[in-house]
Amino acid sequence: MSELIPTIADGAVDSPGLRQVFGRFPSGVTAVCALDDDGTPVGLAASSFVAVSLDPPLVGLCVQHTSTTWPRLRNRTRIGLSVLGAGQDRACRQLASKHGDRFAGLDLQPTEDGAVLLGGASAWLDCSTESTVTAGDHDLVLLRVHRQCTHPGHGPLVFHESGFHELARLGTAP
């Protein structure tokens, strides 16, 4: 027996309903960080990360126009993008916070070029800003990847329906 397909009503899209639909799509969570001019780390959390191209190597993320952190990051020589690992939900919340020290107690790995990477991540990308496209209330930011590193022992942190989850270990096929 097939499931009934609900009728989609004509009319305006409502923001709370659309947010609920967006929340049905699980995503990874990234930390986007660099050293500021004075050598202090600056960064934000983003769940809108997407692989874009292998040639040239590009990734993308979306940043709200209201972000006060992105203007401090966009012109950095290098930006570290850490794909957060399982168990790093506290780090994600901390990086997303508008108050307090976003980096207190975090294992930071700065590069010579000023990117900041987080220990415990499942992957690292060392990037620079390639271009930015205005898209509604966000900017779609394309980042060029200069170096990458994976940490196979660290599974990803997943954001789904406004909460953090970890992936179950996948068994091998018979």
N, C-alpha and C positions, 0 to 999 in steps of 0.2 A: 504494500500500500504506500503510495507516495504522499509526502507531506504537502499540505495545501500551501500555495504561494500566496502570501498576504498582498492585498492591494496597496499600492503606493499612491497616496493622495496627491492630487495636484495642489499647487500653492507654494507659498514661501517655505524655504528651509529654515527650521528654527535651530539656533545655536546649541541649546542643550541636547536636542535630539541628534544633531550632527556630531557633537562631541562624543555621545554615546556610541554612535556608529564607528567613529575613528578609534574608540577604545576597544572595539572588538578585534582590531588587528594587532597582534602581538608584535613588539619591536624590541630590538636591542637597545641598550642605553650607553651613551658615550659621555666621556669627560673631554671637553675641548679647552685646552690650557696652554699658557705661555708665560714667559717672564715679562713683566712690565718694564718700562724704562729704568726704574730704580732697582730692578732685580727681584722684586716681589712677585709671587705667582698670582695670576689672574685667570679665572676660568668659569665655565658654566657646564651644566648637564644638558644633554640633548638626546631625545628619543626619536628624532626624525632623521637619523642617519641612513644613507642609501649608497650602495656601490653604483657608480655611474659608468666608468669606462676603464678598460685595461690599457688601451693605447689611444691617447695618452692616459696615464694612470690618474683617474679622478674619482673623488667621492663627493657626496653632497649632504647638506643638512639644512634645516630650516630654523631661522632665528626670529623671534618676535621683534617687531619694530620697537616695542617698549623696553627691550633689553638695554640695561645700562652697562652690561659687561661686554657685549659684542663690539661696541665702538672702541673699546680698549684692546680688543684682540685682532680686529680685521686687518690692521696694518703691520702686525708683527712679522718679522722676517720668517719665522717658523712657528707653527702651531702644532702642539701635540694632540692627537686624538686617541684616547684610550677606550677600547671597547670593554666596558666594565664587566667584571667577572662575577660569578655566583657568590653571594654573600657580601657584595659591595653596595647593598641598598642604602646603608647608612652614609657611605661616601657620596652616593648620588643625591640623597636628600640634603646633605651638607653643601654640596656644590650648587644645588638649586636654591638654597636659602638666600634671602635678601638681607639677613642680619648675621652678625658674628663672623668669625674667621672661617672661611670656607675650606681652608687647607689644614686646620688644626688636627694633628694626629695622623694625617695621611702620609703614605710612603710616596714621596715625590722623586721623580727621576728626571732632572733637567738635562737637556742636551747642550752641546757647545753653541748651537745656533739659537737657543732660547725657547725651544719647545719644552713643555712640561708633560711628562707621562706619569701615570699612576701605577705603582706596584700592585700586583694582584689582578691586573686586567687580563682578559683573555687574548687581546691583541693590541698592538701599538701601530700607529701611523704617524710619521713625521711629515707635515704638510705645510703648504703656503696657500694663501688665498689666490685663486685663479680668476674668479669673477663672481658677481653678485647680481641677482635678478629680483626685482620687486615682485612679490606674489601675494596680493591681498594684504593681510595684516602681518605678514612675515617677509623675510628676505630668504630666497633660496641661494645658498652659498655653495659654490663649487670650490673644492680644495684639491690642489695638485699634490699627489703623494710622491715624496722623495725617497723615503725609506719605510720599511715595514718589518714587523716582527710578530710572530704568533707564540702563544704560550699554551701548548696543547693540554697541559694538565689543569687548565682553568676553564671551566665551562662558562657560558655567558649569563649575564643577568638579563632577564626578560621583563618588560613592562607590558601589562595587559589588564584592561578594565580597572585602571587607576591603582594597580598594585604591582609589586615586584614578585617575580617567580623565578625558579631555577628549572632548567630542563632536566628531565629524567635521563639517566644513561640509556642510550639506545643499545639494544642487544644486537648481536650479529645475526644476519640471516642464515638459515640452515643451508 
